[in-house]
Amino acid sequence: MTKEKNSLCKDLLKSKEFLFLAFIFIIIAVMSYYSPYTPDDYNYSNYPWTTNRIKSFTDIIFSQMIMYKQWSGRILFSGLGQWFLFAGTFIYAICNAGAFTYLVYKIAHFSKPKKPFIALILSFFLLWNFIPAFAEDFIWLSGSVNYLWPTLFTFLFFDKFSKVYIKEKDELNQKNFILLVILAFITGLSHEMTFFLAAGIGFSYIVFNFKKVWKSDYRLKTIIASFILGGVILIASPGNFARATGSLGLDYSIIILNIKANIWLFIISFISILFFLFKEKKIGVFYLKYSIIPIFISLLPMLMIHEFPLRAMLIINVFLMLPIVHCLSRLLGKIKKGSTLLEILLILLTIYVPIKVGLYYGNNVKEYNRETQFMIDYSKKVGQQDIVLNTLSLPTNINSKYFLSIFTRPNIFKNGVSNVYFCKYYGCKTVVSKGSENIIVEIELKEDSLNDIQLKLGENIVDDIAPTAVMPENQKQYKDNIIFEIPKVFEKDFVIISNQDANNIKKVTIYDIDQTITLDSIKVEK
């Protein structure tokens, strides 16, 4: 009996990594399945900017031809997103959870840790807690296929390339050669940010291994050519040029905003590399050459790009995490006494919030989706063209980054982007969402300085959100504005914090369900 128990315990211990991965998969699958559609999801379910629904794989191909000419060169993963929208939410949830779980697994096992389970916990912990745009990167359908999926394939390419050419642990056989050519092309074609970072890795590799590259055979040159070909197709898209707005120029504020949001990852990553430089120079130099240097190279082109949202930092965040996971897993792996207790504490610390978020999605968001679909079906049944929906109130005890903004769902603005695309998708005239426990605060500026505004609610600071295309019906003439969603309790008790002159604030308007208030006096702090 004792032997049987010991055997069962050993089997359970061996499977703990699988059980943890299964937990991650379930949480992300639940969040992906119940996450409501956004304007992009509604739009890409049709031929872009039309009311003609995608009905076949051929429609997706022709739709991407339109996208390539008018919007973006990201046709590979944009097409994948349209396929998910066509195939259904369940297929997307399963595939997306699989992609996220596999990324966690690959980050954890990249350095071949002696304690893979601890590395696995750390990888998920860092992704869950240090990605500032979590829902946009991993849950939102159109966002995930533009950020999670390209990041995964770029990391797979880097992993295989480093094993063959840098660490020289894998043989460059025919199978690995074909795989690298395919992954190189996908990485180049996937997304501008992944292209820039992979190009940074390639640049770093060529500089530090120039003689080796110069004397290399056709295979390495073919891999490089495949990557460049994918990048040219991506960058040269007519849609990229058509989409660009405003004049190109250095915009340090956007870079600073992104770095501020990820500052702890930068700091901990640097500390980890310094640790290796003092303890094991070879490992430290590896991460300097093929993580930190490429990151800074990849940031340089972004200085010239008009749009650089926080979610675009995902690939950089992942590469910052590599030395952190490697360093911490080695340090924690040296603990022998109480190692089991340490693992239990790490697990509890890591899974508590994901369980809360998963339960909220599985209960509240699920119920919101059910009510929304009921109101849509009922309105169609009675021939009502104006739909009134309830509002999904997000929990105050969970970080909002695990949920998409109110502006991605139908809201109080009848002519808002979400409302307009919702109507195109469902074939109704108007939609408005009521019953919110929050209010909308809109700040109109005289000049474009959108990254310098915050709100102070009591002791709390609410960070500014990116400029939004959502415009109230009577304020289309406004070029730039910032919109906040805050609890009603702070309606008459909030302070605007601005790094610039308070005179730059032209107007502050509060939008409630039944009224619109323009403030005559504005409290501004520096």
Secondary structure, DSSP 4 states (H G I P E B T S, - for coil): -HHHHHHHHHHHHHTHHHHHHHHHHHHHHHHHHHPPP-HHHHHHTBSTTSS-B--SHHHHHHHHHHHHHHT-S-HHHHHHHHHHHHH-HHHHHHHHHHHHHHHHHHHHHTT--SSHHHHHHHHHHHHHHH-TTHIIIIISHHHHHHHHHHHHHHHHHHHHHIIIIIS--S---HHHHHHHHHHHHHHHHH-HHHHHHHHHHHHHHHHHTHHHHHT--HHHHHHHHHHHHHHHHHHT-HHHHHH--S-----HHHHHHHHHHTHHHHHHHHHHHHHHHHH-HHHHHHHIIIIIHHHHHHHHHHTT-S---GGGGHHHHHHHHHHHHHHHHHHHHT--TTHHHHHHHHHHHHHHHHHHHHHHIIIIIHHHHHHHHHHHHHHHHTT--EEEEE--PPPTTS-GGGS--GGGS--S-TTSHHHHHHHHHHT-SEEEEE--SEEEEEEEESSS-GGGEEEEETTEEEPPPPP-----TT-TT-S-EEEEEEEGGGTTS-EEEESS-GGGEEEEEEE-SS-EEE-SS--EE-
